[in-house]
């Protein structure tokens, strides 16, 4: 395996926390520098404070560490972005452009996460294809649509080896949610284990694409380790595992915790969810770099309850 030196931006987030840990197992702790605008909760000698809006500081860190790969995760997510739209656009766009410019100058490979949020209400709801119209209705989705085109531009124009995945909702028991529309699918487990009634901010029948975090992390690393000539899409790959509704998830949890109760109180996030497809066609990822999830819906529910239950005293 080629020796790599890796920088992760936004490493304190839900995805960043677990991806950082996995990359350190894969490449060795000293080869993975975690960065964020705030110190992590646990002391980390390989952590650096970094604001990706500061292009000079980013470039200096890449130069100082001899970085070969940047995983750029720093961003406003969908729900929090709607609360702060101008700040979200600035961070999501200028942060990406700063990373792409540094990569152009240094030859770094780049990973950048896109999202199902870039699909608008005019895409097919079932089995949404890789190539389709994108008319997102949120600033987060707009930034992802624009970002995908910037990634492809930097690859086609400057030869930057930039790779991307359109993440569905991610479910994790390690890091708390960070302001996304699918965050109910994490929060609900904590309420169930504690014995609390859960109030869901989406309607009962809202089906959305989801994925368990171990699969998301493994797939991300798999994409970045694939040979460059296997990567045929330089916007972003569709990426899928399973889909479900809040009612289906709550009912599955109740099989393990019969006394669990829940109710629905949809808020502004319902409008966001309504603009997303119910499931995703990810055949390009499966064909180009052999993507295949390991966790099904029932596997995820069982594992989440077991892991959270081990940490929480009801």
C-alpha positions as CSV (number, residue, x, y, z in Angstrom):
1,X,0.0,0.0,0.0
2,X,1.3,3.4,-0.9
3,X,2.2,5.5,2.1
4,X,-0.2,8.3,2.6
5,X,-0.3,11.4,4.8
6,X,-3.9,12.5,5.4
7,X,-5.6,15.7,6.5
8,X,-9.3,15.6,7.6
9,X,-11.2,18.8,7.8
10,X,-14.4,18.9,10.0
11,X,-13.0,15.9,11.9
12,X,-15.2,16.5,15.0
13,X,-18.4,15.9,13.1
14,X,-20.5,12.8,12.9
15,X,-18.8,11.4,9.8
16,X,-15.4,12.9,10.7
17,X,-15.2,11.3,14.1
18,X,-15.6,7.7,12.8
19,X,-13.7,8.2,9.5
20,X,-10.7,9.6,11.4
21,X,-10.6,6.5,13.7
22,X,-10.9,4.2,10.7
23,X,-8.2,5.9,8.7
24,X,-5.8,5.8,11.7
25,X,-6.3,2.0,11.9
26,X,-5.8,1.8,8.1
27,X,-2.7,4.0,7.8
28,X,-1.4,4.5,11.3
29,X,-2.2,7.3,13.8
30,X,0.8,9.5,12.9
31,X,-0.3,9.6,9.2
32,X,-3.8,11.1,9.9
33,X,-4.1,14.7,11.0
34,X,-7.6,15.6,12.3
35,X,-8.6,19.3,12.0
36,X,-11.6,21.4,13.0
37,X,-12.4,24.9,14.3
38,X,-12.8,23.5,17.8
39,X,-10.8,21.2,20.0
40,X,-12.1,17.7,20.2
41,X,-13.7,16.4,23.4
42,X,-10.8,13.9,23.8
43,X,-7.2,15.0,23.7
44,X,-5.6,14.2,20.4
45,X,-1.9,14.8,19.7
46,X,-2.5,14.6,16.0
47,X,-5.2,17.3,16.0
48,X,-4.7,20.8,14.6
49,X,-7.1,23.8,14.8
50,X,-7.9,24.8,11.3
51,X,-10.5,27.0,9.6
52,X,-10.9,25.9,6.0
53,X,-11.9,29.4,5.1
54,X,-8.3,30.4,5.7
55,X,-6.7,29.1,2.5
56,X,-3.2,30.2,3.5
57,X,-3.4,28.2,6.7
58,X,-4.7,25.2,4.9
59,X,-1.9,25.4,2.3
60,X,0.7,25.7,5.0
61,X,-0.6,22.7,6.9
62,X,-0.5,20.6,3.7
63,X,3.1,21.8,3.0
64,X,4.2,21.2,6.6
65,X,2.8,17.7,6.8
66,X,3.5,16.6,3.2
67,X,-0.2,15.6,2.9
68,X,-1.2,13.4,0.0
69,X,-4.9,13.3,0.6
70,X,-7.4,15.8,2.0
71,X,-10.8,14.5,3.3
72,X,-12.8,17.7,3.3
73,X,-15.8,17.3,5.6
74,X,-16.2,20.7,7.1
75,X,-19.7,22.0,6.2
76,X,-23.1,23.2,7.3
77,X,-25.6,20.4,7.1
78,X,-29.1,20.6,5.7
79,X,-31.3,21.6,8.6
80,X,-28.7,23.9,10.2
81,X,-28.0,25.4,6.8
82,X,-31.6,26.5,6.5
83,X,-31.2,28.4,9.7
84,X,-28.1,30.2,8.5
85,X,-28.3,30.1,4.7
86,X,-25.6,32.8,3.8
87,X,-23.1,31.4,6.3
88,X,-23.8,27.9,5.0
89,X,-23.2,28.9,1.4
90,X,-20.0,30.7,2.3
91,X,-18.5,27.7,4.3
92,X,-19.7,25.0,1.9
93,X,-18.6,26.7,-1.3
94,X,-15.5,28.7,-0.3
95,X,-14.2,25.9,1.9
96,X,-14.4,23.5,-1.0
97,X,-12.8,25.9,-3.4
98,X,-9.9,26.5,-1.0
99,X,-9.3,22.8,-0.7
100,X,-9.5,22.3,-4.5
101,X,-7.0,25.2,-5.1
102,X,-4.6,23.8,-2.5
103,X,-4.9,20.4,-4.2
104,X,-4.3,21.9,-7.6
105,X,-1.1,23.5,-6.3
106,X,0.2,20.5,-4.4
107,X,-1.1,17.4,-6.2
108,X,-3.2,16.2,-3.2
109,X,-6.0,13.8,-3.8
110,X,-9.3,15.1,-2.5
111,X,-12.4,13.5,-1.0
112,X,-15.5,15.7,-0.8
113,X,-18.9,14.5,0.5
114,X,-22.0,15.3,-1.6
115,X,-25.5,14.3,-0.5
116,X,-28.9,13.1,-1.6
117,X,-29.9,16.7,-0.7
118,X,-28.8,17.9,-4.2
119,X,-31.9,16.1,-5.7
120,X,-34.9,18.2,-5.9
121,X,-38.6,17.4,-6.0
122,X,-38.5,16.7,-9.8
123,X,-36.3,13.6,-9.6
124,X,-37.8,10.1,-9.6
125,X,-38.8,9.1,-6.1
126,X,-38.0,5.5,-6.6
127,X,-34.6,4.2,-7.6
128,X,-33.2,7.7,-8.3
129,X,-30.7,7.4,-11.2
130,X,-27.0,8.5,-11.2
131,X,-27.6,11.1,-13.9
132,X,-30.8,13.1,-13.5
133,X,-32.0,16.7,-13.1
134,X,-30.9,18.4,-9.9
135,X,-33.1,21.3,-8.6
136,X,-32.5,21.3,-4.8
137,X,-34.7,23.4,-2.6
138,X,-32.2,24.0,0.3
139,X,-29.0,26.0,0.5
140,X,-27.2,22.8,1.5
141,X,-28.5,21.0,-1.6
142,X,-27.7,24.0,-3.8
143,X,-24.1,24.0,-2.4
144,X,-23.8,20.3,-3.1
145,X,-25.0,20.6,-6.7
146,X,-22.6,23.5,-7.3
147,X,-19.8,21.6,-5.5
148,X,-20.1,18.6,-7.7
149,X,-19.7,20.7,-10.8
150,X,-16.6,22.4,-9.3
151,X,-15.1,19.0,-8.5
152,X,-15.6,17.8,-12.0
153,X,-14.2,21.1,-13.3
154,X,-11.0,20.9,-11.3
155,X,-10.5,17.3,-12.4
156,X,-11.2,18.0,-16.1
157,X,-9.3,21.3,-16.2
158,X,-6.4,20.8,-13.7
159,X,-6.2,17.1,-13.3
160,X,-7.1,17.1,-9.6
161,X,-7.9,13.6,-8.4
162,X,-11.1,14.5,-6.6
163,X,-13.6,11.9,-5.6
164,X,-17.1,12.1,-4.1
165,X,-20.1,10.2,-2.7
166,X,-23.7,11.3,-2.4
167,X,-24.4,10.2,1.1
168,X,-27.8,9.2,2.2
169,X,-28.8,9.7,5.9
170,X,-26.1,8.3,8.1
171,X,-26.8,6.4,11.3
172,X,-24.2,6.2,14.1
173,X,-24.0,5.4,17.7
174,X,-20.5,6.9,18.1
175,X,-21.1,10.6,17.3
176,X,-24.2,12.7,18.0
177,X,-26.2,14.2,15.1
178,X,-24.9,17.4,13.6
179,X,-27.9,19.2,12.1
180,X,-29.2,17.0,9.3
181,X,-32.7,16.3,8.2
182,X,-32.2,12.5,8.8
183,X,-31.0,13.0,12.3
184,X,-34.2,11.6,13.8
185,X,-32.9,8.1,12.8
186,X,-30.1,8.5,15.4
187,X,-31.9,10.5,18.1
188,X,-34.8,8.0,18.3
189,X,-32.5,5.3,19.6
190,X,-31.4,7.3,22.6
191,X,-34.9,8.1,23.5
192,X,-36.0,4.5,23.2
193,X,-33.1,3.2,25.3
194,X,-33.7,5.9,28.0
195,X,-37.4,5.0,28.1
196,X,-38.5,8.4,26.8
197,X,-41.3,9.0,24.3
198,X,-39.8,10.3,21.1
199,X,-41.3,13.2,19.1
200,X,-40.3,12.8,15.4
201,X,-39.9,15.9,13.3
202,X,-40.8,14.0,10.1
203,X,-44.2,12.5,9.2
204,X,-44.7,8.8,9.9
205,X,-44.6,7.7,6.2
206,X,-41.6,9.7,5.1
207,X,-39.3,7.2,3.4
208,X,-35.7,8.2,2.9
209,X,-32.4,6.5,1.9
210,X,-30.2,5.6,4.9
211,X,-26.9,3.9,5.7
212,X,-25.2,2.6,8.8
213,X,-22.0,4.5,9.5
214,X,-19.6,1.5,9.4
215,X,-20.7,1.0,5.8
216,X,-20.3,4.7,5.0
217,X,-16.8,4.8,6.4
218,X,-15.7,1.6,4.7
219,X,-17.2,2.7,1.3
220,X,-15.5,6.1,1.6
221,X,-12.1,4.5,2.1
222,X,-12.7,2.0,-0.6
223,X,-13.5,4.8,-3.1
224,X,-10.3,6.6,-2.2
225,X,-8.2,3.5,-2.5
226,X,-9.6,2.6,-5.9
227,X,-7.3,3.1,-8.9
228,X,-7.8,6.5,-10.6
229,X,-8.7,4.9,-13.9
230,X,-11.6,3.1,-12.2
231,X,-13.2,6.4,-11.2
232,X,-15.5,7.3,-14.1
233,X,-17.7,9.8,-12.3
234,X,-16.0,13.0,-11.1
235,X,-19.2,14.8,-9.9
236,X,-20.3,12.3,-7.2
237,X,-21.4,8.7,-7.0
238,X,-24.8,7.6,-5.9
239,X,-24.4,5.5,-2.7
240,X,-27.1,3.4,-1.1
241,X,-27.9,0.7,1.5
242,X,-31.5,0.7,2.6
243,X,-34.6,2.9,2.9
244,X,-37.2,3.2,5.7
245,X,-39.8,5.6,7.2
246,X,-39.9,6.8,10.8
247,X,-42.9,4.5,11.5
248,X,-40.9,1.5,10.2
249,X,-37.9,2.4,12.3
250,X,-40.0,3.0,15.5
251,X,-41.8,-0.3,15.0
252,X,-38.6,-2.2,14.5
253,X,-37.2,-0.7,17.8
254,X,-40.4,-1.6,19.6
255,X,-39.7,-5.3,18.9
256,X,-36.7,-5.0,21.2
257,X,-38.2,-2.4,23.6
258,X,-42.0,-3.1,23.7
259,X,-42.8,-0.2,26.0
260,X,-41.3,2.3,23.6
261,X,-43.7,5.1,22.5
262,X,-43.5,7.8,19.9
263,X,-45.4,10.6,18.2
264,X,-45.1,12.9,15.2
265,X,-44.7,16.6,15.0
266,X,-43.4,17.5,11.6
267,X,-41.5,20.8,11.3
268,X,-39.6,22.7,8.6
269,X,-37.5,19.6,7.9
270,X,-40.5,17.8,6.5
271,X,-40.3,20.1,3.4
272,X,-36.7,19.3,3.0
273,X,-37.3,15.5,3.2
274,X,-40.2,15.8,0.7
275,X,-37.8,17.0,-1.9
276,X,-35.5,13.9,-1.6
277,X,-35.9,10.5,-3.3
278,X,-37.0,7.4,-1.4
279,X,-34.2,5.2,-2.7
280,X,-31.1,5.4,-4.9
281,X,-29.7,3.6,-7.9
282,X,-26.0,3.1,-7.0
283,X,-25.1,0.7,-9.8
284,X,-22.3,2.9,-11.0
285,X,-20.5,2.7,-7.6
286,X,-21.0,-1.0,-7.5
287,X,-19.6,-1.4,-11.0
288,X,-16.7,1.0,-10.9
289,X,-15.2,0.3,-7.5
290,X,-17.1,-2.7,-6.2
291,X,-19.2,-1.0,-3.6
292,X,-21.5,-3.2,-1.6
293,X,-23.0,-2.5,1.9
294,X,-22.6,-5.1,4.6
295,X,-25.4,-4.0,7.0
296,X,-29.1,-4.3,6.3
297,X,-31.9,-2.5,8.1
298,X,-32.4,-5.2,10.8
299,X,-28.6,-5.5,11.4
300,X,-28.4,-1.7,12.0
301,X,-31.3,-1.6,14.4
302,X,-30.0,-4.4,16.5
303,X,-26.4,-3.0,16.6
304,X,-27.5,0.5,17.4
305,X,-29.7,-0.6,20.4
306,X,-26.9,-2.9,21.6
307,X,-24.2,-0.2,21.4
308,X,-26.3,2.6,22.9
309,X,-27.8,0.4,25.6
310,X,-24.3,-0.5,26.7
311,X,-23.5,3.1,27.4
312,X,-26.8,4.4,28.9
313,X,-28.3,3.5,32.2
314,X,-32.1,3.8,31.9
